[in-house]
Structure formats: C-alpha cells, structure tokens
Amino acid sequence: MAGLRYRLFRPSDCANCLAVTHETINSPSKLADFCRWLARADRIGFDTEFVSAGTFRRELCLIHVVAGDELAVIDPYTVRDLSAF
C-alpha cells in the first residue's frame, strides 16, 4: 500500500467525469426481473456490505452487482427473500 495516493474531487474537477447510474432493487418482483436478466450475462461481479455496529452478529445491508455496463444495488431490507439471487 505504500505509495498509494488518493485525490478528492470537487464537482468542478469533473467536467469530463462519467456519471454512474444504477438500478435500485427494492422489491421481490424487481429482484426476480433482475435475476432473469442477469442469468443471460456472460459474467457478473458482486460486492456485499455488512454492518455489525452494536451487535456481535454481522448483518447483510447491501449488495452491489455489475454485469456488462449495468450496475445495480440490492437492498436486502426491502427485498427480504434473496433466494432468487
């Protein structure tokens, strides 16, 4: 990690920056539709976020999914049943 440098950007620095948009999956029906689309993807990537503040148990609080040029975030609190994923 030595030598890594981070730079904070102000909005005025980003005249040529691309905006990142995403789909928010916040219902079982949206998750089902998204998973049907995802099943046709050549490859996917995902990242999970957990929270454990104030508890001794980790709790899944967000899933980031990317396939091709599409980015989605899945809210496990509103979807509840993630078995389709």
C-alpha positions in Angstrom: 0.0 0.0 0.0 3.0 2.3 0.3 3.0 4.9 -2.4 -0.8 4.9 -3.0 -2.2 8.4 -3.2 -5.8 9.4 -3.1 -7.3 12.5 -4.6 -10.6 14.0 -3.6 -12.6 15.5 -6.5 -14.8 18.6 -6.4 -17.7 18.8 -8.9 -15.7 21.5 -10.8 -12.9 18.9 -11.3 -15.2 16.6 -13.1 -16.1 18.3 -16.4 -15.1 15.0 -18.2 -16.2 12.5 -15.5 -18.9 10.0 -16.3 -21.9 9.9 -14.1 -22.5 6.5 -12.6 -26.2 5.4 -12.6 -27.6 2.3 -11.1 -30.8 0.3 -10.7 -32.1 0.0 -7.1 -33.6 -3.4 -6.5 -36.0 -2.9 -3.6 -38.8 -5.4 -4.1 -39.1 -9.2 -4.7 -40.5 -8.6 -8.2 -37.7 -6.3 -9.2 -35.2 -8.9 -7.9 -36.9 -11.6 -9.9 -36.8 -9.5 -13.1 -33.2 -8.5 -12.5 -32.1 -12.1 -11.9 -33.8 -13.3 -15.1 -31.8 -10.6 -17.0 -28.6 -11.5 -15.0 -28.9 -15.1 -16.0 -28.1 -14.2 -19.6 -24.9 -12.2 -18.7 -21.5 -13.7 -19.7 -20.1 -12.8 -16.3 -21.1 -10.8 -13.2 -19.3 -9.2 -10.3 -20.7 -8.5 -6.8 -19.7 -7.0 -3.6 -21.5 -7.2 -0.2 -21.7 -4.7 2.6 -22.3 -5.8 6.2 -23.0 -3.9 9.3 -22.2 -5.1 12.8 -22.3 -1.9 14.9 -23.8 -2.6 18.3 -24.1 -6.3 17.7 -22.0 -9.4 17.7 -23.6 -10.6 14.5 -22.9 -9.3 11.0 -26.0 -8.3 9.1 -26.1 -8.0 5.3 -27.1 -4.5 4.4 -26.4 -4.0 0.7 -25.3 -6.0 -2.4 -23.7 -4.3 -5.4 -24.0 -6.2 -8.7 -22.3 -5.4 -12.0 -22.8 -7.1 -15.4 -21.6 -5.6 -18.6 -22.4 -1.8 -18.4 -25.2 -2.3 -15.9 -24.9 -1.6 -12.2 -27.5 -2.4 -9.5 -27.7 -2.3 -5.8 -29.9 -4.8 -4.0 -31.5 -3.7 -0.7 -31.9 -6.8 1.4 -34.0 -5.0 4.0 -36.8 -4.3 1.5 -36.4 -7.4 -0.7 -36.2 -9.7 2.3 -36.1 -13.0 0.4 -32.8 -13.1 -1.6 -33.1 -16.7 -2.7 -33.7 -15.7 -6.3 -30.2 -14.1 -6.3 
